[in-house]
Amino acid sequence: MGHKKSRTADGVALVAAARAARRRAHAPFSGFKVGAALECDDGTVVTGCNIENATYGLTICAERVAVFKAVSEGHRRFRRVAVVTRSLAPASPCGPCRQILWEFAGDIEVILANLETVIGRHTMKELLPHPFGGRLL
C-alpha cells in the first residue's frame, strides 16, 4: 500500500502521491493535514501522512512516517521527497523531519506543494545547511 513507481523528472506523480497521502492524515487537533511521498532510488514511492495524538508529543509528521515506512521495508537510497499541505505559502519540513531526512536520505530534493501547485523546490543542504550526522560521531 502506498507504493508506486515514479520516474517523472518534474515530480508530478510524486506530488500527486503526497496529495493522496494527505487525505489519510489524522489531524483532529490541529486540522493541519500533511502528506509526504518519498521516492526511492529504484523508483518506488513510499507515502506518509501526519498522525496526531492527544498528547501532541507523540504526534509524528508525514515526512518521518514515509522515511520510517521505507526503511522498514528495506529501502536505503532515496532521490527526493514531496510534501503537501493546504497552505498557500511553502510549508517546509520541521526540524526533526529535516534531521531524519538528512540522516536517511542525504542531500535530496524537497518539493513543497499545496493542493493546486508546486510552490517550492529545495535541496536538503539548503534546508539544513550545517547538518549533524554519523560522520561526526
HELIX and SHEET records of a PDB file:
HELIX    1   1 VAL A   12  ARG A   22  1                                  11    
HELIX    2   2 ALA A   62  SER A   72  1                                  11    
HELIX    3   3 GLY A   95  ALA A  105  1                                  11    
HELIX    4   4 MET A  124  LEU A  127  1                                   4    
HELIX    5   5 GLY A  134  LEU A  136  5                                   3    
SHEET    1   A 6 LYS A   4  LYS A   5  0                                        
SHEET    2   A 6 THR A  44  CYS A  49 -1                                        
SHEET    3   A 6 GLY A  35  CYS A  40 -1                                        
SHEET    4   A 6 PHE A  78  VAL A  84 -1                                        
SHEET    5   A 6 GLU A 109  ALA A 113  1                                        
SHEET    6   A 6 VAL A 118  THR A 123 -1                                        
END                                                                             
